[in-house]
Amino acid sequence: MEQTKIFLNESEMPRQWYNLAADLPTPLQPPLGPDGKPVSPDMLAPVFPMNLIEQEVSAERWIDIPEEVLALLSKWRPSPLHRAYALEKALGTPAKIYYKNESVSPPGSHKPNTAVPQAWYNKQFGIKKLTTETGAGQWGSALAFACALVGLECKVYMVRISFDQKPFRKLMMQTWGATCIASPSSQTDPGRGILAKMPDTPGSLGIAISEAIWEAVMDKKAETRYSLGSVLNHVMLHQTIIGLEAKKQLEKAGVKKVDIVIGCAGGGSNFAGLSFPFVADKINGAKIDIIPVEPSSCPTMTKAPFVYDHGDTAKMTPLLPMYSLGHDFIPPPIHAGGLRYHGMAPLVSQAIVEGLLTPRAIHQLECYEAAVFFAKTEGIICAPETSHAIAAVIQEAKKAKEEGKEKVILFNMSGHGLMDLTGYEKFFAGQLVDYALPEEEIKKSLQAIEGLPKPSMAKTGKW
Ligand SMILES: Cc1ncc(COP(=O)(O)O)c(C=O)c1O
């Protein structure tokens, strides 16, 4: 019988995370404060514990994974690497398609890979409660799960549109002991401000982040911190366990070279997690196409400029060097809630500036078609976010067929969609439409960053 899954056992789990910041040919530019000066670690201390801030600013290539964190991750890791034989056959492609199945975690996505270490480091630092935002609900449920494992209180601000579309995500968070409320809410200053101006807003990740940070910094006892599920350097770092495992599994499968690496990208974390160890290979001379995929309706990497911008709507975060549609941007309510973010991780953004990545935008309908095709061949009903990666895989597999090339394609199956079936229902009923964000709208939302400092676009020109 063909080997459709390649496993590692617990003792083969990577013992260190990989930090791309150590190897980027053009160094990462620092976050800036409101005065335009680099932010010092101390300035981040009311929001994050110092042990995570140290990881955030680290330039070390390898960072040890604590044994206790490994033990918690081993509840579902190492995740299997699948060979998509059925998908290949249905496409009639000579390409060999592999995917890392991150849907096997208890909350159903890659998000616990960072939720667990973040909760653990906060607990070590003496923190009692974490606040966060969630888009699709995957991150909120991952943090709720992680807080239950290490014994922390957890409060989740869920973007209004997802809160209404995904009631079961809220119940998952409740089961793990967390509180989940719709954002914008009347419980915080940023939420009240937005509601006064836009009472019917579908919400956005930018608004929910502002609310969660506000609650953390307002805690007079300083026992609450904020936790972010994507974008920041330490989140990308924790996710690299995906790509590091994948490398070992590909070696076991006898794959000598990967040609194409693909992941969907909202804030960039699952894409970074799979791809950064391969970006390192590319920096060292390997020829690999590395493709982050986003929705055409929220085209951060493919249409927005590389700028300094805030990570949230109320401008509570420092300025981060990233591709951004502007912190006021409220994306159209497409179903891939986790891809509705105005910015992109600074590490992913800098790798794009350097030319190491080739971002792609795909429309919603093509993504749902790909998701259904994948479900009928490989069996897994993927998250709407993940469908963007699958649509790009199908595009590449068809190209390989036209060219008659036996390419190896690796992608990240970032999560299952069993809590996201409302989107599928709307797709089957013909109620979903494609939406390309007009240039005018982009120009309008970019007004929010006028006058802010500009990051350098310098690159080595090697890629
Ligand atoms: C299943 C899944 N994939 C991808 C994403 C996008 O986030 P990121 O780009 O940080 O991986 C999300 C975000 O909620 C998600 O739930």
The ligand as an SDF file (V2000), in Angstrom:
LIG
                    3D

 16 16  0  0  0  0  0  0  0  0999 V2000
   -7.0750   27.8480   10.0180 C   0  0  0  0  0  0  0  0  0  0  0  0
   -6.3980   29.1710    9.8660 C   0  0  0  0  0  0  0  0  0  0  0  0
   -5.4580   29.3050    8.9180 N   0  0  0  0  0  0  0  0  0  0  0  0
   -4.8320   30.4790    8.7240 C   0  0  0  0  0  0  0  0  0  0  0  0
   -5.1390   31.5960    9.4890 C   0  0  0  0  0  0  0  0  0  0  0  0
   -4.4470   32.8840    9.2030 C   0  0  0  0  0  0  0  0  0  0  0  0
   -3.6000   33.3140   10.2220 O   0  0  0  0  0  0  0  0  0  0  0  0
   -2.0280   33.2790   10.0690 P   0  0  0  0  0  0  0  0  0  0  0  0
   -1.6940   34.0240    8.8170 O   0  0  0  0  0  0  0  0  0  0  0  0
   -1.4910   33.9280   11.2820 O   0  0  0  0  0  0  0  0  0  0  0  0
   -1.6370   31.8410    9.9820 O   0  0  0  0  0  0  0  0  0  0  0  0
   -6.1010   31.5100   10.4950 C   0  0  0  0  0  0  0  0  0  0  0  0
   -6.4200   32.6700   11.3190 C   0  0  0  0  0  0  0  0  0  0  0  0
   -7.3370   32.7170   12.0700 O   0  0  0  0  0  0  0  0  0  0  0  0
   -6.7490   30.2520   10.6790 C   0  0  0  0  0  0  0  0  0  0  0  0
   -7.6810   30.1100   11.6200 O   0  0  0  0  0  0  0  0  0  0  0  0
  1  2  1  0
  2  3  1  0
  2 15  2  0
  3  4  2  0
  4  5  1  0
  5  6  1  0
  5 12  2  0
  6  7  1  0
  7  8  1  0
  8  9  2  0
  8 10  1  0
  8 11  1  0
 12 13  1  0
 12 15  1  0
 13 14  2  0
 15 16  1  0
M  END
$$$$
